[in-house]
Amino acid sequence: MSKKVAHLLLLTTAFLWGINFISLKYLSGIFPTFSLVFIKFGIASLFMWFILIQKRKKDCSLKTLERVDYKNIFITGLLGFSLYSYFQIFSFTYLSANLAALLCALVPIFSLIAEQIFSKKSCALATYFLSVLSILGVYLVLDMHPKELFASNAIWGILLMTLANICWVAYTMQTKKLQDKYGSFTSLTFQMTAGTIVLGLTAIKDFQLALSTLTNSSNALIIVLNLLFLGIGTSALAYLFYIEGMKVIGIQLASLYINVLPVVTAIVSFFVFKEQLSIQQMTGMFLVVSSIILINKVEHIHNKKSEDLKMGFTT
């Protein structure tokens, strides 16, 4: 896969995750929160298994999951789906939507630090500066009031969202090992299934209520279509596109696309809900997009210099 295709997949992921608030907003008034998360990942898991079974019928050489990797599959499923969802949901109790989105923008910084510590991967100093610039861009797009940063009970929400970010970074780093061994589709299918099973343990008490709500609703078709969009579009396909793109351009650069989510949301709100865009928000959009472009160029130059340096030592 070329880098251009990888960037396109990540941009598609950002678009899908950026517009999923429309379906989430509609369905959150119908289903209990944990039931909704369980249902969307349940649909995603079923979709992934259906495709995987078809792929195996056509290609018997596809590698099956080895017993030695059961533990890693469970841990990554727990990190990327269960714990990430739990920490994020609980953080919303203490945080405004804007502050939660701003904290999500810290993922690229977390990814940078994690790669340097655990993968011993160096990066250009300019990358740190541009990552901070991207966070500033998100802050401007969200059009936040400074008081939101210092809410009385925000500290608990900040702690929970930080844990969610750590889970996400740990998931992406651990996923790469499984991805190299089994491929993106197979590893994601098993991870998502493991995470969904854990989510089901907390959703089971409300599942009967969710099922009766669906069967008794006069808008059952609209509800089902929204659930399918969340399950197949924003969960199965978006996760797949993300880890496929990440495999090509790296964890840190891929994580920057998370900061595009508020940009997509703002643009969709402008066209769909006729919400106005301020100069401040448009400036933020420019900073987010330009930081991705510049980091891509800076890291390309940095990696080339590193390779030339290594070649110099070996000759």
C-alpha positions as CSV (number, residue, x, y, z in Angstrom):
1,M,0.0,0.0,0.0
2,S,1.3,3.5,-0.9
3,K,1.5,6.3,1.6
4,K,-1.1,8.3,-0.4
5,V,-3.6,5.4,0.0
6,A,-2.7,5.2,3.8
7,H,-3.4,8.9,4.2
8,L,-6.6,8.6,2.3
9,L,-7.7,5.7,4.6
10,L,-6.9,7.7,7.7
11,L,-8.8,10.7,6.3
12,T,-11.8,8.5,5.7
13,T,-11.5,7.2,9.3
14,A,-11.4,10.8,10.6
15,F,-14.5,11.6,8.5
16,L,-16.4,8.5,9.7
17,W,-15.5,9.2,13.4
18,G,-16.2,12.9,12.9
19,I,-19.8,12.4,11.7
20,N,-20.7,9.5,14.0
21,F,-21.9,12.1,16.6
22,I,-25.1,12.4,14.5
23,S,-26.1,8.8,15.0
24,L,-24.8,8.7,18.6
25,K,-26.8,11.8,19.5
26,Y,-29.9,10.2,18.0
27,L,-29.4,6.8,19.6
28,S,-28.2,8.0,23.0
29,G,-31.7,9.2,23.7
30,I,-33.1,5.6,23.0
31,F,-30.5,3.2,24.4
32,P,-28.6,3.1,27.7
33,T,-25.0,4.1,27.0
34,F,-23.3,0.8,27.7
35,S,-25.9,-1.1,25.7
36,L,-25.3,1.2,22.8
37,V,-21.5,0.7,22.9
38,F,-22.0,-3.1,23.2
39,I,-24.5,-3.2,20.3
40,K,-22.3,-1.2,17.9
41,F,-19.2,-3.3,18.6
42,G,-21.4,-6.5,18.5
43,I,-22.6,-5.5,15.0
44,A,-19.0,-4.7,14.0
45,S,-17.8,-8.1,15.2
46,L,-20.5,-10.0,13.4
47,F,-19.7,-8.1,10.2
48,M,-16.0,-8.8,10.5
49,W,-16.5,-12.5,11.2
50,F,-18.8,-12.8,8.1
51,I,-16.1,-11.3,5.9
52,L,-13.3,-13.3,7.5
53,I,-15.2,-16.6,7.0
54,Q,-15.8,-15.7,3.3
55,K,-12.1,-14.8,2.9
56,R,-11.1,-18.1,4.4
57,K,-13.4,-20.0,2.1
58,K,-11.6,-18.4,-0.9
59,D,-8.1,-18.6,0.6
60,C,-7.3,-21.6,2.9
61,S,-3.8,-20.4,3.4
62,L,-4.9,-17.5,5.7
63,K,-3.2,-17.9,9.1
64,T,-5.3,-19.0,12.0
65,L,-4.9,-17.6,15.5
66,E,-2.3,-19.5,17.5
67,R,-2.8,-20.4,21.1
68,V,0.3,-18.4,22.1
69,D,-1.4,-15.2,20.9
70,Y,-4.7,-15.7,22.8
71,K,-3.4,-13.5,25.7
72,N,-2.2,-10.7,23.4
73,I,-5.6,-10.7,21.5
74,F,-7.5,-10.5,24.8
75,I,-5.2,-7.7,26.2
76,T,-5.4,-5.6,23.0
77,G,-9.2,-6.1,22.8
78,L,-9.5,-5.1,26.4
79,L,-7.3,-2.0,25.8
80,G,-8.7,-0.8,22.5
81,F,-12.3,-1.5,22.9
82,S,-13.4,-2.2,26.5
83,L,-11.2,-0.1,28.8
84,Y,-11.0,2.7,26.2
85,S,-14.8,2.9,26.0
86,Y,-15.3,2.6,29.8
87,F,-12.8,5.4,30.6
88,Q,-14.1,7.6,27.9
89,I,-17.8,7.2,28.9
90,F,-17.1,7.8,32.6
91,S,-15.0,10.9,31.8
92,F,-18.1,12.5,30.2
93,T,-19.6,12.6,33.7
94,Y,-17.1,15.2,34.7
95,L,-16.1,16.9,31.4
96,S,-17.7,19.1,28.8
97,A,-17.8,17.6,25.3
98,N,-15.3,20.3,24.2
99,L,-12.8,19.5,27.0
100,A,-13.1,15.8,26.3
101,A,-12.3,16.4,22.6
102,L,-9.3,18.6,23.5
103,L,-7.9,15.9,25.8
104,C,-8.3,13.4,22.9
105,A,-6.0,15.7,20.9
106,L,-3.2,14.8,23.3
107,V,-3.0,11.3,21.8
108,P,-0.3,12.3,19.2
109,I,2.0,13.5,22.1
110,F,1.3,10.3,24.0
111,S,2.2,8.3,20.9
112,L,5.4,10.3,20.4
113,I,6.6,9.6,23.9
114,A,5.5,5.9,23.9
115,E,7.4,5.3,20.6
116,Q,10.5,6.9,21.9
117,I,10.4,4.9,25.2
118,F,9.3,1.5,24.0
119,S,10.2,1.4,20.3
120,K,13.4,3.5,20.7
121,K,12.3,5.5,17.6
122,S,13.7,9.0,17.3
123,C,11.8,11.9,15.9
124,A,12.6,15.5,14.9
125,L,12.3,18.2,17.6
126,A,10.0,20.1,15.2
127,T,7.6,17.2,15.4
128,Y,6.9,18.0,19.0
129,F,6.3,21.6,18.2
130,L,4.0,20.8,15.4
131,S,2.1,18.3,17.5
132,V,1.5,21.0,20.1
133,L,0.4,23.4,17.3
134,S,-2.1,20.7,16.3
135,I,-3.5,20.7,19.8
136,L,-3.8,24.5,19.7
137,G,-5.7,24.1,16.4
138,V,-8.2,21.7,18.0
139,Y,-8.6,24.2,20.9
140,L,-9.5,27.0,18.4
141,V,-11.9,24.7,16.4
142,L,-13.8,23.8,19.5
143,D,-14.3,27.5,20.3
144,M,-13.8,26.7,24.0
145,H,-14.2,29.1,26.9
146,P,-11.0,29.1,29.1
147,K,-13.2,28.5,32.2
148,E,-14.0,25.0,30.8
149,L,-10.3,24.1,31.5
150,F,-10.7,24.8,35.2
151,A,-14.1,23.3,36.1
152,S,-14.3,22.3,39.7
153,N,-14.7,18.5,39.1
154,A,-12.7,18.3,35.8
155,I,-9.7,16.7,37.5
156,W,-11.5,13.3,37.6
157,G,-12.6,13.6,34.0
158,I,-9.1,14.6,32.9
159,L,-7.7,11.5,34.8
160,L,-10.2,9.2,33.2
161,M,-9.6,10.6,29.7
162,T,-5.9,10.4,30.2
163,L,-6.3,6.7,31.0
164,A,-8.4,6.3,27.8
165,N,-5.6,7.9,25.8
166,I,-3.0,5.6,27.4
167,C,-5.2,2.6,26.5
168,W,-5.5,3.7,22.9
169,V,-1.8,4.3,22.5
170,A,-1.0,0.9,24.1
171,Y,-3.5,-0.8,21.8
172,T,-2.0,0.7,18.7
173,M,1.5,-0.3,19.7
174,Q,0.6,-3.9,20.7
175,T,-1.6,-4.3,17.6
176,K,1.3,-3.8,15.3
177,K,2.9,-7.1,16.4
178,L,-0.3,-9.0,15.8
179,Q,-0.9,-7.1,12.5
180,D,2.5,-8.2,11.2
181,K,1.8,-11.8,12.0
182,Y,-1.9,-12.3,11.0
183,G,-2.7,-9.2,8.9
184,S,-5.0,-6.3,9.9
185,F,-8.3,-8.0,9.2
186,T,-7.8,-11.2,11.2
187,S,-6.2,-9.6,14.2
188,L,-8.9,-6.8,14.3
189,T,-11.7,-9.4,14.1
190,F,-10.4,-11.3,17.2
191,Q,-9.6,-8.2,19.1
192,M,-13.0,-6.7,18.5
193,T,-14.7,-9.9,19.5
194,A,-12.7,-10.1,22.8
195,G,-13.5,-6.5,23.6
196,T,-17.2,-6.9,22.8
197,I,-17.5,-9.9,25.1
198,V,-16.1,-7.8,28.0
199,L,-18.4,-4.9,27.1
200,G,-21.3,-7.3,27.2
201,L,-20.7,-8.1,30.9
202,T,-21.7,-4.5,31.8
203,A,-24.4,-4.1,29.1
204,I,-26.3,-7.3,29.9
205,K,-28.4,-5.7,32.7
206,D,-29.8,-3.1,30.2
207,F,-29.9,-5.3,27.1
208,Q,-33.5,-6.5,27.7
209,L,-34.6,-2.8,27.9
210,A,-32.6,-2.0,24.7
211,L,-34.2,-4.9,22.9
212,S,-37.8,-4.0,23.9
213,T,-37.1,-0.3,23.0
214,L,-36.1,-1.4,19.5
215,T,-39.0,-3.8,18.9
216,N,-41.7,-1.4,20.3
217,S,-40.4,1.7,18.4
218,S,-42.3,3.1,15.5
219,N,-38.9,4.3,14.1
220,A,-37.3,0.8,14.1
221,L,-36.0,1.1,10.6
222,I,-34.2,4.4,11.3
223,I,-32.8,3.0,14.5
224,V,-31.5,-0.1,12.8
225,L,-29.9,2.0,10.0
226,N,-28.1,4.2,12.5
227,L,-26.9,1.1,14.4
228,L,-25.6,-0.4,11.2
229,F,-23.8,2.8,10.4
230,L,-22.2,2.9,13.9
231,G,-21.3,-0.9,13.8
232,I,-20.1,-1.3,10.2
233,G,-19.1,2.2,9.3
234,T,-17.6,3.9,12.4
235,S,-16.5,0.7,14.1
236,A,-15.5,-2.1,11.8
237,L,-14.4,-0.2,8.7
238,A,-13.0,2.9,10.5
239,Y,-10.9,0.7,12.9
240,L,-9.7,-1.4,9.9
241,F,-8.8,1.7,7.9
242,Y,-7.0,3.2,10.9
243,I,-4.7,0.3,11.6
244,E,-4.1,-0.3,7.9
245,G,-3.0,3.3,7.5
246,M,-1.0,3.2,10.7
247,K,0.9,0.1,9.4
248,V,2.2,2.2,6.5
249,I,2.9,5.7,8.0
250,G,3.5,4.8,11.6
251,I,1.7,5.2,14.9
252,Q,2.5,8.8,15.7
253,L,1.6,10.3,12.3
254,A,-1.6,8.2,12.2
255,S,-2.6,9.4,15.6
256,L,-2.6,13.0,14.3
257,Y,-5.7,12.2,12.3
258,I,-7.6,12.0,15.6
259,N,-7.2,15.8,15.8
260,V,-9.0,16.1,12.4
261,L,-12.3,14.8,14.1
262,P,-13.3,18.3,15.5
263,V,-12.6,19.8,12.1
264,V,-14.9,17.3,10.4
265,T,-17.6,17.8,13.0
266,A,-17.4,21.6,12.6
267,I,-17.6,21.4,8.8
268,V,-20.5,18.9,8.9
269,S,-22.3,21.2,11.4
270,F,-21.8,24.1,9.0
271,F,-23.4,22.3,6.0
272,V,-26.0,20.1,7.8
273,F,-27.0,22.2,10.8
274,K,-26.2,25.6,9.3
275,E,-24.0,26.5,12.3
276,Q,-21.6,29.4,11.6
277,L,-17.8,29.0,11.4
278,S,-15.8,31.8,13.1
279,I,-12.4,33.1,12.0
280,Q,-11.0,31.5,15.1
281,Q,-12.4,28.1,14.1
282,M,-11.1,28.3,10.5
283,T,-7.7,29.3,11.9
284,G,-7.8,26.2,14.0
285,M,-8.7,24.0,11.0
286,F,-5.7,25.5,9.1
287,L,-3.4,24.7,12.0
288,V,-4.6,21.1,12.4
289,V,-4.4,20.3,8.7
290,S,-1.1,22.1,8.1
291,S,0.5,20.4,11.1
292,I,-0.2,17.0,9.6
293,I,1.3,18.0,6.3
294,L,4.4,19.5,7.9
295,I,5.0,16.6,10.3
296,N,4.8,14.2,7.4
297,K,7.5,16.3,5.5
298,V,9.7,16.8,8.6
299,E,9.6,13.1,9.6
300,H,10.4,12.1,6.0
301,I,13.6,14.3,6.1
302,H,14.5,13.2,9.6
303,N,14.2,9.5,8.6
304,K,16.2,10.0,5.5
305,K,19.0,11.7,7.5
306,S,18.9,8.8,10.0
307,E,19.2,6.2,7.2
308,D,22.1,8.2,5.6
309,L,23.8,8.4,9.0
310,K,23.5,4.6,9.5
311,M,24.8,4.0,5.9
312,G,27.8,6.2,6.7
313,F,28.6,4.1,9.8
314,T,28.3,0.8,7.9
315,T,30.5,1.8,5.0
